[in-house]
Amino acid sequence: MKFIVDQQVEDIEMPENLKLNTFLQEFHSTCSHPECSFGFYGFAFGQSPFPVPKPIQEALIKNADKGAYAPVPGISELRNAISKYNKHYFRIDVSPERIYVGPGTKELIFNLLEVLHGTVILPTPAWLGYLPQIRFLKKNYHMLPTRANRKISPNDLRKLALRLQDRQKILILNNPNNPTGLLYNELELEEITDVCREQDITVISDEIYAQTTYNFSKFVSMGKIYPEGTFVTNGLSKSHAAGGYRLGYVIFPSHAIDLKKQFKKILATEYTAVSTPIQHAAIAGFEISKEIDEYFDITRNVHQIMGEYTYHALSAIDGIKITKPDATFYLLADFNAFAIDLQKSKIDTSQKLSEALIVHPYHTAIVGGDSLVLERSDFSARIAYVDYDGAKVYQNYLNNKPKSSSEKIEFVKNNAPRIVAGIEKIQRFFEDIKMTSSNISQNQKSSMMTPS
Ligand SMILES: Cc1ncc(COP(=O)(O)O)c(C=O)c1O
């Protein structure tokens, strides 16, 4: 029997994150060197390593008997809890009616892109999840490359919007940002909002990393600055280390009543509702409690300690430019200063750089620039600093909180030796690349001087 695949599916590529998984798995199975048996230093996976908070786990067990379908937008207790959560943590006053629950923010962003007509503006570098969705939906889109500070330039946004003919433009704002770890401050959001108001741009503000902001009082939601034009998405995946629960939510703009009806049709057609026990469990995650608050505090402090270590250790390698993360568990490393040396070793794309780093003797997995919607020849990469045993590290932090800079460095060395060793491998890789490059140059010089 021959199955014919729909052309729409044939036309799209495997999303970059799945391509990356396959690549890493295949590497694992074919490498026969003894050192390969331990795998690789994992700077590629964007997953919080901590355990799911106990109250969520307990609520899930308690609600395992809930077999009935839930209402399409989510159960009212959960929407109420999310409303209070947003008021408490993000200082935005949204009624539960403006909140819809879905199976992860990835799905909700996809649903929003299905419902909203218009051209998508995608600032780059970007999380690897957006582009496959935009392509699948065959939407018009334009990249908006960021400048040296790696943030959206309001002027560039205005210039691009003026060129677009579409009746509606949709900006995907990811704040705090994956892959850079950077946070937009209030003024920057206001400047972007001015352009959005002037040019009638709708915003999807993906704030899935909001709760990881190291100096939490600095986080400002776009839903507060531009309430009439922003769809805010957030969920359990990063803040509560529960990506596998598949629960996210979207907050609709203040006057989007008609749109909510259209959205409901989409959700009802595609997945009816999120699993009912999961929704009950999520209530425990969004309710304001001392336990969850402490969990946020500890996890964001550990992310910050790991991030600062990674930032300083990578910055010490001559030539590498790094974003200094304000949030998340990522930073963006720019290796373009090595472009000529890399090219001499036949590494001329970021994909080839990822491949060269994963093999023996470096064993280091990164996400290369082409997966971050950068040019293929841009030698930038996302470095995730989560390769440690989250449950153990959580407990160790609780038992003995490091305070001084030297205690924090010790904490990383004791608790995340793979991060420390992985960075040393990256350093060694670039030392080797430079050495190979200078050997090639010397050989070329001496062959030019040798009389024929
Ligand atoms: C920026 C960003 N948005 C959305 C998601 C997906 O979140 P969810 O698990 O809620 O679908 C991720 C996950 O890696 C992400 O990094």
Ligand as a Chemical Component Dictionary entry (heavy atoms), coordinates in Angstrom:
data_LIG
# 
_chem_comp.id                   LIG 
_chem_comp.type                 NON-POLYMER 
_chem_comp.pdbx_formal_charge   0 
_chem_comp.three_letter_code    LIG 
# 
loop_
_chem_comp_atom.comp_id 
_chem_comp_atom.atom_id 
_chem_comp_atom.alt_atom_id 
_chem_comp_atom.type_symbol 
_chem_comp_atom.charge 
_chem_comp_atom.model_Cartn_x 
_chem_comp_atom.model_Cartn_y 
_chem_comp_atom.model_Cartn_z 
_chem_comp_atom.pdbx_ordinal 
LIG C1 C1 C 0 10.577 31.047 23.415 1  
LIG C2 C2 C 0 9.764  29.829 23.613 2  
LIG N1 N1 N 0 8.435  29.898 23.397 3  
LIG C3 C3 C 0 7.652  28.823 23.559 4  
LIG C4 C4 C 0 8.183  27.596 23.931 5  
LIG C5 C5 C 0 7.261  26.414 24.028 6  
LIG O1 O1 O 0 6.599  26.399 25.213 7  
LIG P1 P1 P 0 5.442  25.356 25.529 8  
LIG O2 O2 O 0 6.074  24.192 26.197 9  
LIG O3 O3 O 0 4.511  26.125 26.424 10 
LIG O4 O4 O 0 4.787  24.970 24.249 11 
LIG C6 C6 C 0 9.551  27.481 24.157 12 
LIG C7 C7 C 0 10.150 26.182 24.503 13 
LIG O5 O5 O 0 11.308 25.918 24.364 14 
LIG C8 C8 C 0 10.354 28.617 24.003 15 
LIG O6 O6 O 0 11.675 28.570 24.209 16 
# 
loop_
_chem_comp_bond.comp_id 
_chem_comp_bond.atom_id_1 
_chem_comp_bond.atom_id_2 
_chem_comp_bond.value_order 
_chem_comp_bond.pdbx_ordinal 
LIG C1 C2 SING 1  
LIG C2 N1 SING 2  
LIG C2 C8 DOUB 3  
LIG N1 C3 DOUB 4  
LIG C3 C4 SING 5  
LIG C4 C5 SING 6  
LIG C4 C6 DOUB 7  
LIG C5 O1 SING 8  
LIG O1 P1 SING 9  
LIG P1 O2 DOUB 10 
LIG P1 O3 SING 11 
LIG P1 O4 SING 12 
LIG C6 C7 SING 13 
LIG C6 C8 SING 14 
LIG C7 O5 DOUB 15 
LIG C8 O6 SING 16 
# 
